[in-house]
C-alpha cells in the first residue's frame, strides 16, 4: 500500500482493501476482511472496535506498521502468520512458518470426537502430527478429565505446540513428544486423531501461492499418491488403541474411500466418513473391536 493519502481509519482501510484486491485478485469481501484483521492487529483491538472508530486518525507509527503488513500480505504472506495467531475451536492458537495454519475444516475431527465421547469417558488421547497443537488444545479443552500426547516429527513444530498448550493452561495434561507418528506414544489410547500430510507430491507446485510459498511443504507432502504417511499411521494404529478406541484421520479430497479400505484391511471396524464445511468427505473414522 503506497504511502500518503487519507489518514483516518476508514480511509486507510478502503485504500488497503483496493490495494489487496488488485495485487491478490481477491473479491472485495476477502480483501476487506484481510485489511481489517491486519489493522486490528496493529491497533491491538478487535474488528468490532474498528467500526466504532472509523473517524479515528492514525499516527505515523501506526500507518508505517500497517503499510508494512499490507505490503507483505500483497506478496501472498498469509494473514495468520502476519498477525501470529489463528482461532481454532474458539481458541487463540499461535502460528508461524514452523507449522501449517489451522483450517476450519479440521474442526470436523473435534466435532466427531465430541460425539463419540459424549456419553463415555475419554481418558487418554494422542494427536499425531500435531503441528501448532491446535487439535491437542481443542481436545484438552473439551475433555478436561483426559490426558493426552501431542506428537510431531519436527522439533520446531513441537516447540510451538508446547508453547500453545502452556499458554492455554493445558500443558499439565498434554505431553509434547518429538518422533515419528505413534513411536513416542506410550500405552494405548481411547482416541487417536491425526491431520497428516496428504497432498500428492505432484500437486504441491499447483497449490495457492499463499500455501506453497510460505507454509511448510513437508507437512503437506503425502508422497506420490498422497497416502504414504496415512498408510503407516493406519498400519500402526491397532497397537496403540484400547478395545473400543477410535482412530480419526483427516484426508484429502477423493481419498476417503481409499483410507477407509486401509482401515478395514488393518482390522479396524465401524468405518465411517464425515464431511467438512464444503461437503467433502474430510475425516475417516474407525474403531478397534
C-alpha positions in Angstrom: 0.0 0.0 0.0 1.7 3.2 -1.1 2.3 6.0 1.5 0.4 9.2 1.5 -3.4 9.8 1.2 -6.1 9.9 3.9 -5.1 9.3 7.5 -8.4 8.2 9.1 -9.0 4.6 9.9 -11.9 4.3 7.4 -10.0 5.8 4.5 -6.9 3.8 5.2 -8.9 0.6 5.3 -10.6 1.4 2.0 -7.2 2.1 0.4 -5.8 -1.2 1.7 -8.9 -3.1 0.5 -8.5 -1.8 -3.0 -4.7 -2.5 -3.0 -5.2 -6.1 -1.9 -8.0 -6.6 -4.4 -5.6 -5.5 -7.2 -2.5 -7.3 -6.0 -4.0 -10.6 -4.9 -7.1 -10.7 -7.3 -9.3 -11.1 -4.3 -13.0 -10.3 -4.2 -14.0 -7.3 -2.2 -15.2 -9.2 0.8 -12.0 -11.2 1.2 -9.8 -8.2 0.7 -11.9 -6.2 3.2 -11.5 -9.0 5.8 -7.7 -9.1 5.4 -7.4 -5.3 5.6 -9.5 -5.3 8.8 -7.7 -8.1 10.5 -4.3 -6.6 9.8 -5.3 -3.1 11.1 -6.9 -4.6 14.2 -3.6 -6.4 14.9 -1.7 -3.1 14.6 -4.1 -1.3 16.9 -4.4 -4.1 19.4 -8.2 -4.3 19.2 -10.9 -6.5 17.6 -12.6 -5.8 14.3 -15.8 -4.6 16.0 -13.8 -1.7 17.5 -12.7 -0.7 14.0 -16.3 0.0 13.1 -16.7 2.2 16.2 -13.6 4.2 15.4 -13.8 4.9 11.7 -13.0 8.6 12.1 -10.0 8.0 14.4 -6.8 9.4 12.9 -3.8 7.0 12.8 -0.4 8.0 13.9 2.6 7.8 11.6 3.9 4.9 13.5 0.6 3.0 13.2 0.4 3.8 9.5 4.0 2.6 8.9 3.3 -0.7 10.7 0.1 -1.2 8.8 1.6 -0.4 5.4 4.3 -3.0 6.1 1.8 -5.7 6.9 -0.3 -4.9 3.9 2.7 -4.9 1.7 3.7 -8.4 3.0 0.1 -9.6 2.5 0.2 -8.4 -1.1 3.2 -10.7 -1.5 0.9 -13.6 -0.6 2.1 -14.0 3.0 -0.8 -15.5 5.0 -2.7 -13.2 7.4 -2.3 -15.7 10.2 1.5 -15.5 10.0 1.4 -11.8 9.8 -0.7 -11.4 13.0 0.8 -14.5 14.6 -2.5 -16.2 15.5 -5.4 -18.2 14.2 -8.6 -19.1 16.0 -9.4 -22.8 16.2 -12.3 -24.3 18.2 -12.7 -20.8 19.7 -9.1 -20.9 21.0 -6.4 -18.4 20.0 -3.6 -20.6 18.5 -0.2 -19.0 17.9 1.2 -19.8 14.4 4.2 -19.0 12.4 6.1 -20.5 9.4 7.1 -23.6 11.5 3.6 -25.0 11.2 0.6 -25.2 9.0 -2.2 -22.7 9.6 -5.2 -24.5 11.3 -8.2 -24.7 8.9 -11.8 -24.6 10.0 -12.4 -28.0 8.3 -10.1 -29.7 10.7 -12.6 -28.9 13.5 -14.5 -31.8 12.0 -12.1 -34.1 13.9 -13.0 -32.4 17.2 -16.8 -32.5 16.4 -16.6 -36.2 15.8 -14.6 -36.8 19.0 -17.2 -34.9 21.0 -20.0 -37.0 19.5 -18.1 -40.3 20.2 -17.3 -39.5 23.8 -20.5 -37.6 24.8 -21.7 -40.5 26.9 -18.4 -42.2 27.8 -15.2 -41.1 29.5 -12.3 -40.1 27.3 -9.3 -40.9 29.5 -6.4 -40.8 27.1 -5.8 -39.4 23.6 -3.0 -38.8 21.1 -2.8 -36.1 18.5 -0.3 -37.3 15.8 1.2 -34.7 13.5 0.2 -32.0 16.0 1.8 -29.0 14.2 0.6 -26.0 16.1 -1.0 -28.2 18.7 -4.5 -26.9 17.7 -6.2 -30.3 17.9 -4.5 -31.2 21.2 -5.6 -27.9 22.7 -9.2 -28.3 21.5 -9.4 -31.9 22.9 -7.9 -30.8 26.2 -10.4 -28.1 26.5 -13.3 -30.3 25.5 -12.3 -33.2 27.8 -10.9 -31.7 31.0 -10.6 -35.2 32.6 -8.4 -36.6 29.8 -4.7 -36.8 29.4 -3.0 -36.5 26.0 0.1 -36.8 24.0 0.9 -34.5 21.1 3.4 -35.8 18.6 5.3 -34.3 15.7 8.4 -35.4 13.8 9.5 -31.7 13.6 11.2 -30.3 16.6 10.3 -26.7 15.7 6.6 -27.7 15.5 6.8 -29.5 18.9 8.3 -26.3 20.4 5.3 -24.2 19.1 2.8 -26.8 20.2 4.2 -26.9 23.7 4.0 -23.1 23.8 0.3 -23.1 22.8 -0.5 -25.8 25.3 1.3 -23.9 28.1 -0.2 -20.6 27.2 -3.7 -22.0 27.3 -3.1 -23.9 30.5 -3.2 -27.5 29.1 0.5 -28.4 29.4 -0.1 -30.2 32.7 -2.4 -32.7 30.9 -0.8 -33.0 27.5 2.8 -34.1 26.9 4.5 -33.0 23.7 6.9 -35.5 22.2 9.1 -35.4 19.1 9.1 -38.5 16.9 7.7 -40.4 14.0 4.0 -41.0 14.1 3.0 -43.2 17.1 6.5 -44.3 18.0 6.7 -41.9 21.0 3.2 -42.7 22.3 3.2 -45.0 25.4 0.5 -47.4 26.1 -2.9 -47.5 24.4 -5.4 -44.6 23.9 -9.1 -44.2 23.7 -8.7 -41.8 20.8 -6.1 -41.2 18.1 -6.5 -38.1 15.9 -4.2 -37.1 13.1 -4.0 -34.4 10.4 -1.1 -35.8 8.5 0.4 -34.9 5.1 -2.0 -36.0 2.3 -1.3 -33.8 -0.7 0.2 -35.8 -3.6 3.8 -34.7 -4.3 3.0 -33.8 -7.9 0.3 -31.3 -6.8 2.4 -29.2 -4.4 3.6 -26.9 -7.2 -0.1 -26.1 -8.1 -1.1 -25.1 -4.5 -2.1 -21.5 -3.9 0.8 -19.1 -3.6 -0.1 -18.3 0.0 0.5 -22.0 0.8 3.3 -23.1 -1.4 5.4 -20.0 -0.8 5.0 -19.8 3.0 3.6 -22.9 4.7 5.9 -25.9 5.5 5.6 -28.2 2.5 6.9 -31.1 4.5 3.7 -31.0 6.5 1.7 -31.3 3.2 3.7 -33.8 1.1 1.9 -37.2 1.3 4.1 -38.9 -1.3 3.2 -39.9 -4.9 -0.5 -40.7 -4.2 -0.9 -38.6 -1.0 -1.4 -41.7 1.2 2.2 -42.6 2.2 2.0 -41.3 5.7 -1.6 -42.2 6.2 -0.8 -45.9 5.3 1.9 -46.0 8.0 -0.4 -44.4 10.5 -3.3 -46.8 9.9 -1.0 -49.9 10.0 0.3 -49.0 13.4 -2.9 -47.7 15.0 -4.3 -51.0 16.3 -1.3 -51.5 18.6 -1.9 -48.1 20.2 -5.7 -48.3 20.7 -7.7 -49.7 23.6 -10.5 -52.1 22.6 -13.4 -49.8 21.6 -11.0 -46.9 20.9 -11.3 -44.7 17.8 -8.9 -43.6 15.1 -9.9 -40.3 13.3 -8.0 -39.2 10.3 -8.2 -36.1 8.2 -7.9 -36.9 4.5 -7.7 -35.0 1.2 -10.4 -34.7 -1.4 -11.2 -38.0 -3.0 -9.1 -40.0 -0.6 -11.8 -41.2 1.9 -12.7 -44.4 0.2 -9.0 -45.5 -0.1 -8.3 -44.6 3.5 -11.4 -46.4 4.7 -10.2 -49.5 2.8 -6.8 -49.3 4.6 -8.6 -49.2 7.9 -10.6 -52.3 7.2 -7.5 -54.1 6.0 -5.8 -53.2 9.3 -8.5 -54.9 11.3 -10.5 -51.8 12.3 -14.3 -51.8 12.2 -17.2 -49.4 12.2 -15.5 -47.4 9.4 -17.3 -44.2 8.6 -16.6 -40.8 7.0 -17.7 -37.3 7.8 -18.0 -34.3 5.6 -16.4 -30.9 6.1 -18.0 -27.4 5.7 -17.8 -27.7 1.9 -19.5 -31.1 1.9 -16.3 -33.0 1.0 -15.6 -36.3 2.8 -12.9 -34.9 5.1 -12.5 -37.4 8.0 -12.3 -41.1 8.1 -13.1 -42.8 11.5 -12.7 -46.4 12.5 -12.9 -48.3 15.8 -10.8 -51.2 17.2 -13.2 -54.0 18.0 
